[in-house]
Amino acid sequence: MSSQFYVLSLKRTLHEAAWWMPNEAGYTRDLNRAGKYSHAIIEANRQRLDNGETTRAIPCDLAHKVSRRVVSAEDAAKLIQGK
């Protein structure tokens, strides 16, 4: 069993996954900025962090297996402009 989890916001996930940030301080689509939550924290807060309706706790190793690095169109435009 994984000892660290990311919390996936099912409510905010549309085309890309939306992850809870550390300390439940907002959302991010960048897995590198997502908060890591221990199994104990997930268990103690199951209704909020892994309720199956609005959130799902995903093992970090599994999330990394399916993740990919991308460059946004906005950042690509900056690269083209040399910024």
Sequence and secondary structure as in RCSB ss.txt:
>XXXX:A:sequence
MSSQFYVLSLKRTLHEAAWWMPNEAGYTRDLNRAGKYSHAIIEANRQRLDNGETTRAIPCDLAHKVSRRVVSAED
AAKLIQGK
>XXXX:A:secstr
  SEEEEEETTT SSS  EE GGG  EES GGGS  EEHHHHHHTHHHHS SSSEEEEEHHHHHHH      HHH
HHHHHTT 
